[in-house]
Amino acid sequence: MRAYLTYLSKRLVQFAVVVFVGINITYLVTHMTPINPVEQSISAATAYGATSPEAIEMMRQSLRQLYGLEGSPWEQYVSFWKRVLVGDFGPSLSAFPTPVSQLILRALPWTVGLLLVSTLLTWILGNLLGGLAGYYRNSRILKAFGVLSMGLHPIPYYVVAFVLLIVFGFLWPVLPISGGATMASDRSNTPAFALDVAIHSILPVLSLMAVGIGGWFMGMRSLVSNIVTEDYVVYAELAGVKRSKILQSYVMRNALGPQVTGLALQLGAIFNGAIITEQVFGYPGVGSLLISAVHAGDYSLVLGITTVSIVAVSATVLLIDLLYPLIDPRVEAR
């Protein structure tokens, strides 16, 4: 128990350091940009009419306070960390005066739902078919699927997205090609709205799955191909154990360790969003929000999205590190 507590303390320190360094780098990059959010907001507010200099100066002081740009660089830095610790990233420039945290919370469920479903389906199908291909090495169907998956794997996912968009949006228009749901849909009717969201997510999910499934398939097939030559598998086969039992209990179970680690890392990365896929299909997720923020020079929003992503990915890696010694007794907690 003492060894695991030591292991836990080390991992918590690593987590804190990674998050601290990552957020600091993001802070420096965003504050080194030539865009001044205060002056940009004033320009937008005064573009359609004359405003007195006194009113502009009062507006400038208020905006500098809102964006945390008052005082020396050190005071701005301390003010930034005080806000981060309570989840306050200030108002958005592109959607002023809406808070950044509100925009992120509004977009996050769309991205998490889209990428969680596509990641889990890709992982399950890729590992299942890869395990079968590694064990039943003479299956023509699995060989053909392996060739197809390896052919699709190097293709950028946005190319597949464009192909699906053309095929199912124009050549055979049977699926919606834009948005997360139908405009003016009745959200109070939960079953109908959920079905509408599911239909709108089919093409984005397929574009991500078509490219991602090859990596899991090839990785699992390689792991299983090595495991089937182990003595305990050969002995089980000679002892007359059913092949389905061997595949399930001896082969797949032992091969899933690295794949579970990869899944956890990928689940942490879903907070980054599938930026290009969301843009192609007009999906209202974090990826589209980030692109809009970059185009508008909204560095508060960029900083907020990046900070959430850093914390989410680091927390996922920490969770893997803490659970792995408990799941796999061969891994020592040091």
Sequence and secondary structure as in RCSB ss.txt:
>XXXX:A:sequence
MRAYLTYLSKRLVQFAVVVFVGINITYLVTHMTPINPVEQSISAATAYGATSPEAIEMMRQSLRQLYGLEGSPWE
QYVSFWKRVLVGDFGPSLSAFPTPVSQLILRALPWTVGLLLVSTLLTWILGNLLGGLAGYYRNSRILKAFGVLSM
GLHPIPYYVVAFVLLIVFGFLWPVLPISGGATMASDRSNTPAFALDVAIHSILPVLSLMAVGIGGWFMGMRSLVS
NIVTEDYVVYAELAGVKRSKILQSYVMRNALGPQVTGLALQLGAIFNGAIITEQVFGYPGVGSLLISAVHAGDYS
LVLGITTVSIVAVSATVLLIDLLYPLIDPRVEAR
>XXXX:A:secstr
 HHHHHHHHHHHHHHHHHHHHHHHHHHHHHHTSS  HHHHHHHHHTTTS   HHHHHHHHHHHHHHTT  S HHH
HHHHHHHHHHTT   B STTTTSBHHHHHHHHHHHHHHHHHHHHHHHHHHHHHHHHHHHHSTT HHHHHHHHHHH
HHTTS HHHHHHHHHHIIIIIS  S  SSSS TT  TTSHHHHHHHHHHHTHHHHHHHHHHHHHHHHHHHHHHHH
HHTTSHHHHHHHHTT  HHHIIIIIIIHHHHHHHHHHHHHHHHHGGG  HHHHHHTT  SHHHHHHHHHHHT HH
HHHHHHHHHHHHHHHHHHHHHHHHHHH TTS   
